[in-house]
Amino acid sequence: MTTSLTKTMLCPDGWTEHFLRMLDWACAALLPGAHTEGLIPRRFRQRTGGIALLVALCLGTAARASGQAQTLDRVVASVGKTAITESDVLREYRIEEFLDDVRVPAGLPAPDQMKTIRDRLIDQKLLEFEASEPSPGADPSNEEALERLTRLEKKFPDEAAFHAALQPLGITQEQLIERLTAQQRILNIVDKHLRPAAAVSSDEIKDYYQRTLLPELAHRGNRNPPPLPAVEAKIREVLVQKKMNRLLAAWLSQLRAEHDVKLLPL
């Protein structure tokens, strides 16, 4: 099963935010008004095929040679022979906002946000290379993606409203399913790769309960904290995911060293 941690996007501050949300999750049944939503702050982006850097540059050359008033889709990064363009970054921004807030943003992201999204796309592309490796057995990614699509559709009054909301994004429902399936496949690969190395001891769980959870509950005004056995499983997951955070950072650093990653001005 894919964990909440691996559903977090690959941005530097995303893991801290996720940890705090996991703490909310651990306290959700204990505190009135505690957050139980939003455990997935951002999503992975599907790229169904890399655009070669040479192709992107040739397209720009062809546009200029034709004399037409066209804007060159600038390459802002490359991973090996796969280019990430400015339109990729902007499209990712719009889709992320749609999946999180069920809206398409009217404006453009700030420059710092553009850089964050670009870096996230680089990490996702590196993980896509890993996810592309065949694995034995049935792939549950499509089924999980369809479940996510169903939850998303329920946020709209009817099916027609959902399809109308997709139009500004320039994607169909089938394309969205393909994107979610590819994303889910990456998440499953990350979880499978990292979870075995993120084991947590009983002492670590007890320490977290006494030093983190109890003070947090007291700060929120809860005078009747649950006994450790009642929240042990949730604390274990919080700690496992914190370890997976560090392991993922190291893994991505290794993948960047193995692939030719280049950054260009935004």
C-alpha positions, 0 to 999 in steps of 0.5 A: 500500500502506498503511504501518505509520505510517498504521496507528498511531493518532492520539494524541500519543505514538503516533508516538514509540512507532511510531518506536521500533517501526520501529527494532525492525523495522529491526533485527529480522533482525539481533538475537535477540529483536528485536520484529517484532510490534505495529507496529500499536499501535492501530486506527481506529474505524468510525462507520457514521453520525454521531449528530446532537447534537440527536438525542442530546439529544432521546433523553435528554429522551424518556427522562426524560419516560418516567419510566424509570430510564435513563442519559443517554448523555452527549455528550462532543464534537461534530464539526460536527453529529456527536456523540461520546458517552461510550458511543462512547469506552467502545466504542472502548476495548473494541474497541481492547483486543480487537484489540490483546490479543484480550481484552475489558477488564473495567474502565473506562479511566482519566480521562486515557485517556478523554480520549486516546480521545475526541481520537482519535475526533475525529481519526478523524471528521475523516479519515472526512470526507476518506475519504468523498470518492469516488476512481476505481478499485477500493477495496482497503480491503475486501480489506485488511480481510478479510486483517486479519480472517483474521489476527485469527481465527487467534489463536483456537482455532476459529471458534466461539471467535472469534464467542464473543469478539465477543459481549461487544463487542456486534458481529457479524463482519459489523459488524467487517468494516465497521468494519475496511474503513472504517478501512482506507479512512481509512488509505489516504487518509492514506497517499495524501495525505501520502506524496508530500510525505515524500520522503527524501534519500540524505544523510538515510538515511546520517545516520540509519544512522550516528547512530541505527542503528549506535549502537542496534545497538552498545547492543544488543551487535551487533558485526557491523552490516549494511552500509547497502545491506542496511537502506537501504529500511527506514531510508527507510521509518522516515524517511518515516514520521517526516515523515508524522507531522509532516505528519499533525499539521499536516493534522489541525490544519487539519481541526480549524480547518475543522470546528466541533469542540467538547469537553464534560466527560467 
